[in-house]
Amino acid sequence: MVRVKSRYLLCEINVSDRSELLKLDDRAVARAVKAAVARIHGDYGSALCSIRFCVKYLNAHTGIVFLRFPKGCYKLLWSALPFITSIESRGQIISCFFNCLHVGGTIRTCQRFLIRYNTQQLHRMLPKCKNEEEKKQIQESILSCSLMGRNNEAFEEELESEEDGE
C-alpha cells in the first residue's frame, strides 16, 4: 500500500469586522478556495483541487483555517489564495482575504507553528496594554499557550525580566 502524502496550509482569514468571522463555515471556505483555483488555473486546477482537498479545521473566532491538499499541487492552491476577496456563507457575502502563515507536512507541525505565532502576537500586544488588568490577562494567555513546551517558573521569570527591562 502506498501512502499518499499531503500538505497542510495554515491560513488566517482577515476581515474588516471580526464579528463577520462567526458567519463562516468550512464548506463556504472550501467552495471559495475551489472557485478561486478554478478561476485562476482552469479545469486542470479544478480537477487537482477536487482530489483530497478539504478544510480540516476552521476557528470562526480567530479566523484560523487548516487546508489539506495533495503534496504535488500545493503551489497551485497557494498561488490562488490571494485572489479570494470574498466568501459567500449563509446567503451573505463576507469581504476578506487570506494570509498564508505556514505550509507543513503534518497537522502537528502547523499546530506547533500556530502556538509560536499566537505567543508572538500576544507579546506584541503586551506593550500596548492600557492598564494592569489587561496586561495580566495577556500574560496569563501567553502562559496558557506556552505550557506545552516550558515550565511555569521559567516563563514567569522571563516575564519579570521583561518588565524590569522596560
Disulfide bonds with the S-S distance in Angstrom:
none
